[in-house]
Amino acid sequence: MIEVRNTEIWIGRKDSLPYKRVMNLFISSTEETEVAGTMNLSMNMGNYNRPVAITVPSPSKDIMEMFGSGLMQLPNDPGFE
């Protein structure tokens, strides 16, 4: 299970767009997994309304393959919308 312990969102004063999000996550083991620990994430956002080309590397895994169903707990995060 993933629990959000702290979250911070930086919003632009002029455009009200999100520019940075910092989260501290606590991961506890469950019956399905024996993984536990903490994760600190910092996401920078920008270049809104500009074209982006993304090439998926091969081989690749999607986020559910990497982290499993534990990610479904994230909507409990107070900053999640």
C-alpha positions in Angstrom: 0.0 0.0 0.0 1.2 3.5 -0.8 0.5 6.3 1.6 1.1 10.0 0.8 2.7 11.6 3.9 3.3 15.0 2.5 2.6 16.9 -0.8 3.3 20.3 -2.1 2.1 21.9 -5.3 3.6 25.1 -6.9 1.0 27.1 -8.9 1.9 29.9 -11.3 0.6 33.3 -10.1 -0.3 34.6 -13.6 -1.6 31.5 -15.3 -2.7 29.2 -12.3 -1.0 26.2 -13.9 0.9 23.7 -11.8 4.7 24.0 -12.2 6.1 21.7 -9.5 4.8 18.9 -7.2 6.8 17.4 -4.4 5.5 14.2 -2.7 6.8 12.0 0.2 5.4 8.5 -0.1 5.5 5.6 2.4 5.2 2.1 1.0 4.2 -0.6 3.3 4.2 -4.3 2.6 0.9 -6.2 2.0 -0.1 -9.8 1.7 0.7 -9.5 -2.0 4.1 -7.8 -1.7 7.0 -7.8 0.7 8.2 -4.3 -0.5 8.5 -1.5 2.1 10.2 1.9 2.1 9.9 5.5 1.4 10.0 7.4 -1.9 10.5 11.2 -2.4 9.2 12.5 -5.8 9.8 15.9 -7.4 8.0 16.6 -10.6 8.7 19.8 -12.7 6.1 20.8 -15.3 6.2 23.4 -18.0 6.2 24.1 -21.7 2.4 24.1 -21.7 0.6 24.0 -25.1 3.7 23.0 -27.0 3.9 20.0 -29.2 5.7 16.9 -27.8 7.0 13.8 -29.6 7.3 10.7 -27.4 9.0 7.5 -28.6 8.3 4.4 -26.4 11.5 2.4 -25.8 11.5 -1.3 -26.5 11.2 -3.3 -24.4 9.2 -1.3 -22.0 6.7 -1.8 -19.1 3.7 0.3 -18.1 3.4 1.7 -14.6 1.0 -1.0 -13.5 3.5 -3.7 -14.5 6.2 -1.9 -12.5 4.3 -1.1 -9.3 1.2 -3.3 -9.4 -2.1 -2.5 -7.8 -0.6 -0.6 -4.9 -0.8 2.6 -7.1 -4.6 2.4 -6.8 -4.2 3.9 -3.3 -2.9 7.3 -4.7 -6.4 8.9 -5.0 -6.4 9.2 -1.1 -3.7 11.8 -1.5 -5.2 15.2 -0.5 -3.5 16.9 -3.5 -4.8 14.3 -6.0 -7.6 15.6 -8.3 
